[in-house]
Amino acid sequence: MCGIAGVRRFDGVPIEPRLLAEMSRCLHHRGPDACGTWSVGSVGLAHTRLSIIDLAGSAQPMAGSDGRTHLVFNGEILNYRQLRASLRYPFRTRGDTEVLLALHDRYGAGGVTQLRGQFAYALHDSRTDETHVVRDRLGILPLYYYLDDRVFAFASEIKALFPVTGVPRVDEASMHDYLAHRTVPSPHTFIERVRKVPAGHRLVVRADGTVRVSRYWDVENHAPRRIVAPDEAVRLLDNTLTDAVHDALVAHVPVGCYLSGGVDSSLIAAMAAREHSGGRMHTFAAGFADNPRDETPWSRRVARAIGSEHHEVMVTPDDFLDTWSRLSWHRDGPLSEPADVAVFRLAALARREVKVVLSGEGSDELFGGYPKYRHARATKWAGVLPGALLRRIERSLPPGGARLGVAVRALSEPTYAERMRGWFAPFTSSERERLLGRPAARSAPAPYRDGRGDPLRRMLYADIHTYLADNLLERGDRMSMAASLELRPPFLDHRVVELAFGLPSDVKVRGTTMKWVVKEVARRYVDPEVVDRRKVGFTVPMDVWFRGGLADMAFDLLTDSSSFVGTHFDRTGIRRLLTDHASGARNEQVRIWTLLSLEVWHRELVSRSIGHRI
């Protein structure tokens, strides 16, 4: 993948080459192989390249055959060979980038619907004097923009906008969002006036300063409902996912796989090993020091079975202290999960051997892989129970009842939308108000209200548009790009996503079995013991670390009167969290992490801000 950025001024002032150079410098880690800029008048584009396809060619920014269109592109078009064969265009390169120019030349903005892959791109068309900015269907790749009455700017990462915006200002309204999501849902961000291009959307920017935002894809409108027997659902998923994995291996550089030992990564790795050519495939796993739930023995077992060359890295508390600030800069926000650090260590390990890795990301949110999905109906109807009673029950649970506590807290929320997002929320709506001393300025994001169908389908719809897009995919992109590694999740091929939402809910969660259809496919490729063992996930033993080596750091950073958290949040409530956790009375690791990560990020944001403003 790569880094893209650009500026369009509305006042007629020419773009300074120095500005584009500063923006691209902020994205060097995304594309260390090459960089380039282009500008004419009040429009400029910048690009940093990680070479994956057509290594010697396809330099960017790239001009169209008539010189009237110019493009910067981040991502991979996995069906580019088929598209090249179908388009009558004087191709000069062997890669996928030029396909975007050919599609625009033939179909205009509508050409995006023919793409398969992961992408974020901007194309300036001097014939219409319009700039098109497009993000892929699921939001696998990031894209941000800034808009005021003088200028429009876009970039792959927020930090690359700071040469345009000047010293960033925190959006205070986003603090409530962060305490509810551990990130900020689209289209908002932590920074005032900076927005995300939502997944499946495109922008058209005109010279008069108007910006039109439109949606070109939504799974609700592209997933025909199928009433199929369970065995037919298994066959359909097997075939579709096999095609997706085959396409995801397209590259002119080595490709490997993450392999946690769970069912999703094991299935992807096993499928990839069958398709892989050119020697043994590399697989990569991360383990955790002092964690009795470490999964590396399972990843080794799968690696032996599929014949991969396997690599491991162990993560310790020192890794957090050593990389937390730097990774907060890469993330453009707080590290939402402790696993962010482990994902970076894993990416750095993989980058020694390959330039591209496949992952199992997305399966849980498409096919019902979390325990909460068993309670989808309860989430809808729990409002008949008194919230105060449920909160008292939650407070009386022992420290070992964390999973049950999450359920009770979520079900205690007053509205269906709040209960939907409460399953992943570190703090309830009432706790957020107490900590910040004010009510939320924004209601729950639209996906929690807009999904159609049965309760499970609605919950899955909300999660792919919030938790997956704004947390997991953002983490995957930033932590892999911090190591200059490209990440591809075959489960998020839009053909797999559309199939998933077309299947009936009872082939996803059947009784107490989650992701039933995925597990049935996996039985065809991996050991049944791997399929049937209890889900662990990418866990980090932060509860132990926050009572040990990280305890003093957490207390000092969160309760200091000069800290961001200490001045914006209720310090009495924060001290209570820290004391309860240290004594063992409650397990508050998620909430401590949420606050501490915010503090670390804010310090890094201020210290690394760029002062130039156009």
C-alpha positions in Angstrom: 0.0 0.0 0.0 1.0 3.6 -0.2 0.3 7.1 1.1 -1.7 9.7 -0.7 -2.3 13.4 -0.1 -3.4 16.5 -2.0 -4.7 20.1 -1.8 -7.2 22.1 -3.8 -7.4 25.8 -3.1 -10.5 27.9 -3.9 -8.9 31.3 -3.9 -6.8 30.8 -7.0 -3.4 30.8 -5.1 -1.0 28.3 -6.6 0.0 25.3 -4.6 3.5 25.5 -3.1 5.7 22.4 -3.9 7.1 22.8 -0.3 3.6 22.1 1.1 3.2 18.9 -0.9 6.7 17.8 0.1 5.8 18.3 3.8 2.6 16.3 3.5 4.4 13.4 1.7 7.1 13.4 4.4 4.5 12.6 7.0 3.6 9.5 5.0 7.1 8.2 4.2 6.5 5.1 6.3 3.5 4.1 4.1 5.6 4.3 1.0 9.4 4.1 1.5 10.2 2.9 -2.0 9.4 6.2 -3.9 7.7 9.5 -3.7 6.4 12.1 -6.1 4.3 15.2 -6.4 2.3 17.0 -9.2 0.6 20.4 -9.2 -0.9 22.8 -11.6 -2.4 26.0 -10.5 -4.5 25.6 -7.3 -4.5 21.8 -7.4 -1.7 19.5 -6.1 -1.2 15.8 -5.4 1.5 13.9 -3.5 2.3 10.2 -3.2 4.6 7.8 -1.4 4.9 4.3 -2.8 5.3 0.8 -1.4 5.9 -1.2 -4.5 3.8 -4.3 -4.8 2.8 -4.6 -8.4 4.7 -3.5 -11.5 7.8 -2.7 -9.4 9.7 -0.9 -12.0 6.8 1.1 -13.4 3.6 2.8 -12.2 5.2 5.8 -10.6 2.7 8.3 -9.1 1.2 10.8 -9.4 0.2 9.2 -12.7 -1.2 11.1 -15.7 -3.9 9.8 -18.0 -3.1 9.0 -21.6 -4.2 12.5 -22.8 -2.6 14.3 -19.9 -5.9 15.7 -18.7 -6.4 13.5 -15.6 -4.0 12.9 -12.8 -4.2 10.2 -10.0 -2.8 9.2 -6.7 -3.8 5.8 -5.5 -3.3 3.7 -2.3 -4.3 0.0 -2.4 -4.6 -3.0 -4.7 -7.1 -3.6 -7.4 -7.2 -7.4 -7.3 -9.2 -7.8 -10.6 -6.9 -5.4 -12.5 -5.9 -8.0 -15.0 -9.5 -8.7 -16.0 -10.3 -5.0 -16.2 -7.2 -4.3 -18.4 -8.3 -6.9 -20.8 -11.8 -5.4 -21.1 -10.8 -1.8 -21.5 -9.7 -0.2 -24.8 -7.0 2.1 -23.5 -3.4 2.8 -24.5 -1.8 1.3 -21.4 1.8 2.2 -20.7 2.3 0.2 -17.5 1.8 -3.3 -16.3 0.2 -2.4 -13.0 -3.2 -1.7 -11.4 -2.9 2.0 -11.0 -3.5 2.9 -14.6 -6.7 0.8 -14.6 -8.3 3.5 -12.5 -7.5 6.2 -15.1 -8.8 3.9 -17.9 -12.0 3.3 -15.9 -12.6 7.0 -15.3 -11.9 7.7 -19.0 -14.5 5.2 -20.0 -17.2 5.4 -17.3 -16.5 8.5 -15.3 -17.1 8.4 -11.5 -19.2 5.2 -11.9 -16.2 3.1 -12.7 -15.5 2.5 -9.0 -18.3 -0.1 -8.9 -16.2 -2.4 -11.1 -13.3 -2.5 -8.7 -12.5 -5.5 -6.5 -10.0 -4.9 -3.8 -9.0 -2.3 -1.2 -8.4 1.3 -2.3 -8.3 5.0 -1.5 -7.6 7.3 -4.4 -8.0 10.9 -5.7 -8.3 11.8 -9.4 -8.2 15.3 -10.7 -10.0 15.8 -14.1 -9.0 19.0 -15.7 -11.7 18.6 -18.4 -14.5 19.1 -15.8 -12.2 20.8 -13.2 -13.4 18.3 -10.6 -11.4 16.3 -8.1 -12.8 12.9 -7.2 -11.9 11.3 -3.8 -12.9 7.7 -3.3 -12.7 5.2 -0.5 -13.3 1.4 -0.7 -16.5 -0.3 0.2 -15.6 -1.5 3.7 -13.1 1.2 4.7 -10.1 -1.2 4.6 -7.9 1.8 3.7 -8.1 5.2 5.4 -8.8 8.5 3.9 -9.3 11.9 5.7 -10.1 15.4 4.5 -10.1 19.0 5.8 -12.4 21.7 4.4 -12.8 25.4 5.0 -13.7 28.3 2.8 -10.2 28.6 1.3 -9.0 25.0 0.9 -9.8 21.3 0.6 -7.1 18.9 1.6 -7.0 15.1 1.8 -4.5 12.5 3.1 -4.2 8.8 4.1 -3.4 9.9 7.6 -4.5 12.9 9.7 -0.9 14.0 10.5 -0.3 14.7 6.8 -3.0 17.3 6.9 -1.3 19.3 9.7 0.9 21.2 7.2 -2.4 22.6 5.9 -4.4 23.0 9.1 -1.6 24.1 11.4 -1.5 23.1 15.1 -4.3 20.6 15.6 -7.2 21.3 18.0 -9.0 18.4 19.7 -12.7 18.1 18.9 -14.2 18.2 22.4 -17.4 16.5 21.1 -15.4 13.5 20.2 -14.4 12.8 23.8 -17.9 11.3 24.5 -17.5 9.2 21.3 -14.1 8.0 22.4 -15.4 6.8 25.8 -18.1 4.9 24.0 -16.1 3.3 21.2 -12.4 3.6 22.1 -12.2 5.5 18.8 -14.3 8.1 17.0 -16.9 6.8 14.5 -17.1 8.0 11.0 -17.3 10.7 9.7 -15.8 12.5 12.7 -12.3 12.4 14.1 -10.4 13.6 17.2 -9.4 16.8 15.3 -11.6 19.8 14.6 -12.7 20.2 11.0 -11.0 16.9 9.9 -13.3 14.2 8.7 -13.1 10.7 7.4 -14.4 9.8 4.0 -16.9 7.1 5.1 -16.5 3.6 3.7 -18.2 3.1 0.4 -18.4 6.8 -0.3 -16.9 9.3 -2.8 -16.4 13.0 -2.8 -16.5 15.4 -5.8 -14.7 18.7 -5.1 -15.3 21.6 -7.5 -13.4 24.9 -8.0 -16.2 27.0 -6.4 -15.6 25.2 -3.0 -18.6 22.9 -3.1 -18.0 19.3 -2.0 -20.6 16.6 -2.8 -20.5 13.4 -0.7 -22.3 10.4 -2.0 -22.5 6.7 -1.2 -21.8 4.2 -4.0 -22.1 1.0 -2.1 -24.0 -0.3 1.0 -24.3 -3.9 1.9 -28.0 -3.5 2.6 -28.6 -2.7 -1.1 -26.1 -5.1 -2.6 -26.7 -8.4 -0.6 -29.7 -10.3 -2.1 -31.3 -12.4 0.6 -30.9 -16.1 0.0 -33.0 -18.8 1.6 -30.5 -21.7 1.4 -30.0 -25.0 3.2 -27.0 -25.0 5.7 -24.9 -27.3 3.5 -25.5 -25.0 0.5 -24.4 -22.0 2.6 -21.1 -23.9 3.4 -20.5 -24.6 -0.2 -21.2 -21.0 -1.3 -18.8 -19.6 1.4 -16.1 -22.1 0.6 -16.2 -21.2 -3.1 -16.4 -17.4 -2.6 -13.7 -17.3 0.1 -11.4 -19.5 -2.0 -11.7 -17.0 -4.9 -11.1 -14.1 -2.5 -7.9 -15.7 -1.1 -6.7 -16.6 -4.6 -7.1 -12.9 -5.7 -5.5 -11.6 -2.5 -2.3 -13.4 -3.4 -1.8 -11.3 -6.5 1.5 -9.5 -6.1 5.0 -9.2 -7.6 6.6 -9.5 -4.1 6.5 -12.2 -1.4 3.1 -12.7 0.4 2.7 -14.4 3.8 -0.1 -14.9 6.4 -0.8 -13.9 10.0 -1.6 -17.1 11.9 -2.9 -16.7 15.5 -4.1 -20.3 15.8 -7.7 -19.2 15.8 -10.2 -20.5 13.2 -10.2 -17.4 10.9 -6.5 -17.0 10.4 -6.0 -20.7 10.2 -8.6 -21.0 7.5 -7.1 -18.2 5.5 -3.6 -19.5 5.9 -4.6 -23.0 4.9 -6.4 -21.8 1.8 -3.5 -19.5 0.9 -1.0 -22.4 1.3 -2.9 -24.4 -1.3 -2.7 -21.5 -3.8 0.7 -20.2 -2.9 3.6 -20.8 -5.4 7.3 -20.2 -5.2 8.4 -22.1 -2.2 7.1 -22.4 1.3 4.7 -19.7 2.5 5.7 -17.7 5.6 3.3 -17.4 8.5 3.6 -15.1 11.6 2.3 -15.2 15.2 2.6 -13.1 18.3 2.6 -14.4 21.9 2.5 -12.7 25.2 4.8 -13.1 28.2 3.2 -14.3 31.4 -0.1 -15.1 29.7 -1.6 -18.5 30.4 -3.9 -18.1 27.4 -1.1 -17.7 25.0 -2.1 -19.2 21.6 1.3 -19.7 20.0 1.2 -23.5 20.5 -1.9 -23.6 18.3 -0.4 -21.5 15.6 2.6 -23.8 15.5 0.3 -26.7 15.1 -1.5 -25.2 12.1 1.8 -24.1 10.6 3.1 -27.7 10.7 -0.1 -29.0 9.1 0.0 -26.6 6.2 3.7 -26.7 5.7 4.5 -23.1 6.2 7.8 -21.5 7.4 6.6 -20.1 10.8 7.9 -17.1 12.8 7.0 -15.9 16.2 7.5 -12.8 18.4 6.9 -12.5 22.2 5.4 -9.3 23.5 6.3 -7.9 27.0 5.3 -4.9 29.1 8.6 -3.2 28.0 7.2 -3.3 24.4 4.4 -1.0 25.5 6.7 1.4 27.3 9.1 1.5 24.3 6.5 1.9 21.5 3.4 3.4 23.0 4.1 7.1 22.1 5.5 6.3 18.6 2.5 4.0 17.7 0.1 6.7 19.0 1.7 9.0 16.4 1.2 6.3 13.7 -2.4 5.6 14.8 -3.4 9.3 14.7 -5.3 8.7 17.9 -5.2 6.7 21.1 -4.3 3.0 20.7 -7.8 1.6 21.1 -6.7 -1.9 22.2 -3.6 -3.2 24.0 -3.3 -5.6 21.0 -2.3 -2.6 18.8 1.2 -3.0 20.2 1.3 -6.7 19.5 0.0 -6.2 16.0 2.8 -3.8 15.3 5.4 -6.2 16.7 3.8 -8.9 14.4 4.0 -6.6 11.4 7.6 -5.7 12.1 8.4 -9.4 12.3 6.6 -10.1 9.0 8.3 -7.3 7.2 11.6 -9.0 7.5 10.4 -11.8 5.2 7.5 -10.4 3.1 5.9 -7.2 1.9 2.3 -8.4 2.0 0.3 -10.4 4.6 -3.2 -11.9 4.6 -5.2 -11.8 7.8 -8.5 -13.3 9.1 -9.9 -9.8 10.0 -13.7 -9.3 9.4 -15.0 -12.8 9.9 -16.3 -12.1 13.4 -18.3 -9.1 12.4 -19.7 -10.8 9.2 -20.6 -14.2 10.6 -21.3 -13.6 14.4 -18.0 -14.5 16.1 -18.4 -12.6 19.5 -20.3 -13.9 22.5 -22.6 -10.8 22.4 -24.2 -12.1 19.2 -25.9 -14.9 21.2 -27.7 -12.1 23.0 -28.9 -10.1 19.9 -32.6 -10.5 20.8 -32.0 -9.6 24.4 -30.3 -6.4 23.2 -33.5 -5.4 21.5 -35.9 -6.1 24.3 -33.8 -5.5 27.5 -35.2 -2.0 27.8 -38.1 -3.4 29.8 -35.7 -4.2 32.7 -34.8 -1.4 35.1 -31.4 -0.1 34.2 -30.6 0.8 37.8 -31.2 -2.8 38.9 -28.9 -4.1 36.1 -26.1 -1.7 37.1 -26.4 -2.8 40.8 -26.0 -6.4 39.6 -22.9 -5.5 37.5 -21.3 -3.7 40.5 -21.8 -6.8 42.7 -20.1 -9.2 40.3 -16.7 -10.6 41.3 -13.5 -9.5 39.4 -13.6 -12.8 37.4 -17.0 -12.0 36.0 -15.8 -9.5 33.5 -17.6 -11.1 30.5 -20.9 -11.2 32.3 -20.3 -7.7 33.5 -20.0 -6.4 29.9 -23.4 -8.0 29.1 -25.1 -6.5 32.1 -23.7 -3.1 31.5 -24.7 -3.1 27.8 -28.2 -4.3 28.6 -28.6 -1.6 31.3 -28.5 1.2 28.7 -31.8 3.1 28.2 -32.2 2.9 24.4 -31.7 0.2 21.8 -29.0 2.2 20.0 -27.1 2.7 23.3 -27.4 -1.0 24.1 -26.1 -1.9 20.7 -22.9 0.1 21.1 -22.7 -0.7 24.8 -21.3 -4.2 24.1 -17.9 -2.6 23.1 -18.2 0.6 25.3 -15.6 1.0 28.1 -18.0 3.4 29.8 -21.8 3.5 30.0 -23.7 6.6 28.9 -24.2 7.7 32.5 -20.5 7.1 33.3 -19.4 9.2 30.3 -21.5 12.1 31.5 -20.1 11.9 35.0 -16.5 11.7 33.8 -16.8 14.6 31.4 -19.3 16.6 33.4 -21.6 17.2 30.4 -24.0 15.3 28.2 -23.0 14.0 24.8 -23.2 16.4 21.9 -23.9 13.6 19.4 -26.3 10.6 19.5 -25.2 7.1 18.7 -24.0 6.7 15.1 -26.5 6.0 12.4 -25.6 2.3 11.8 -26.9 1.5 15.3 -30.3 2.8 14.2 -30.4 2.1 10.4 -29.9 -1.6 10.0 -32.8 -3.8 8.7 -33.8 -7.4 9.4 -33.6 -9.6 12.5 -31.7 -8.5 15.6 -28.5 -10.4 14.7 -28.4 -9.0 11.2 -28.9 -5.5 12.6 -26.1 -6.0 15.1 -23.7 -7.3 12.4 -24.6 -4.3 10.2 -23.8 -1.9 13.0 -20.5 -3.6 13.8 -19.1 -3.6 10.3 -19.8 0.1 10.0 -18.4 1.1 13.4 -16.3 -1.3 15.4 -14.7 -3.0 12.3 -14.3 0.1 10.1 -13.2 2.6 12.7 -11.3 0.4 15.1 -10.1 -2.9 13.8 -9.4 -1.9 10.2 -7.8 1.4 11.3 -5.6 -0.5 13.7 -4.6 -3.1 11.1 -3.7 -0.4 8.5 -1.8 1.8 10.9 0.2 -0.9 12.7 1.1 -2.6 9.4 2.0 0.6 7.7 4.1 1.6 10.7 6.3 -1.3 9.6 5.8 -0.6 5.8 3.8 -3.8 5.4 0.7 -4.3 3.3 -2.3 -6.0 5.0 -5.0 -7.8 3.0 -8.2 -9.3 4.7 -9.8 -11.8 2.2 -13.0 -12.0 4.4 -13.6 -8.4 3.4 -13.6 -9.0 -0.3 -17.0 -7.4 -1.0 -18.2 -10.6 -2.7 -17.8 -12.4 0.7 -19.4 -9.6 2.5 -22.4 -9.6 0.2 -22.7 -13.3 0.5 -22.6 -13.1 4.3 -25.4 -10.6 4.5 -27.4 -12.6 2.1 -27.3 -15.7 4.2 -29.9 -16.4 6.9 -28.8 -15.6 10.5 -29.3 -19.2 11.6 -26.3 -20.4 9.6 -24.1 -17.8 11.5 -25.2 -18.4 15.1 -26.8 -21.8 15.6 -27.7 -22.4 19.2 -24.5 -21.7 21.2 -22.2 -22.1 18.2 -20.9 -18.9 16.8 -19.7 -18.5 13.2 -21.2 -21.9 12.4 -20.9 -21.6 8.6 -17.2 -20.4 8.8 -16.3 -23.3 11.1 -18.0 -25.8 8.8 -15.8 -24.5 5.9 -12.7 -24.6 8.1 -13.3 -28.3 8.9 -12.4 -28.9 5.2 -9.0 -27.3 5.6 -7.7 -27.5 9.2 -7.7 -29.9 12.2 -11.2 -30.1 13.9 -9.6 -29.4 17.2 -8.5 -26.0 16.0 -12.1 -25.3 14.8 -13.8 -26.5 18.0 -11.6 -25.0 20.7 -12.9 -22.1 22.7 -12.3 -18.6 21.1 -9.5 -16.7 22.9 -8.8 -13.8 20.6 -5.7 -11.5 20.6 -5.6 -11.0 24.4 -3.0 -9.1 26.3 -2.6 -9.6 30.1 -3.1 -5.9 30.9 -5.0 -6.7 34.1 -1.8 -8.2 35.6 0.5 -5.5 34.1 -1.7 -2.6 35.5 -1.2 -4.1 39.0 2.5 -4.5 38.4 5.0 -2.7 36.3 2.6 -0.3 34.6 0.6 0.7 37.7 2.7 3.7 38.7 2.9 5.1 35.2 -0.9 4.9 34.9 -1.5 6.7 38.2 1.0 9.4 37.5 -0.2 10.2 34.0 -4.0 10.0 34.7 -4.1 12.0 38.0 -1.6 14.7 37.3 -3.3 18.1 37.4 -1.5 19.2 34.2 -2.4 16.1 32.1 -5.0 16.2 29.4 -7.1 13.5 31.1 -6.5 15.0 34.6 -7.9 18.4 33.4 -10.7 17.2 31.2 -12.1 14.3 33.2 -13.3 13.8 36.8 -10.1 12.9 38.7 -11.9 11.5 41.7 -13.6 9.0 39.4 -10.3 8.1 37.8 -8.6 7.5 41.2 -11.4 5.2 42.1 -10.9 3.2 39.0 -7.2 2.8 39.7 -7.7 2.0 43.3 -10.3 -0.6 42.6 -8.1 -2.3 40.1 -5.0 -2.2 42.2 -6.8 -3.8 45.2 -8.3 -6.6 43.0 -11.9 -5.5 43.9 -12.7 -5.0 40.2 -11.0 -5.6 36.9 -10.8 -2.2 35.3 -8.1 -2.9 32.7 -10.2 -1.8 29.7 -11.2 1.5 31.2 -7.7 2.3 32.5 -6.3 1.4 29.1 -8.9 3.7 27.4 -8.0 6.7 29.5 -4.2 6.1 29.6 -4.1 5.6 25.8 -5.9 8.9 25.4 -3.3 10.7 27.6 -0.3 9.2 25.8 -1.8 10.1 22.4 -2.5 13.7 23.4 1.1 14.2 24.6 2.4 12.8 21.4 0.0 14.9 19.2 1.2 18.1 20.9 4.9 17.3 20.8 4.8 16.2 17.1 2.5 18.8 15.7 3.6 20.7 12.6 3.3 24.4 12.8 3.1 25.5 9.1 -0.2 26.5 7.8 -1.0 27.8 4.3 
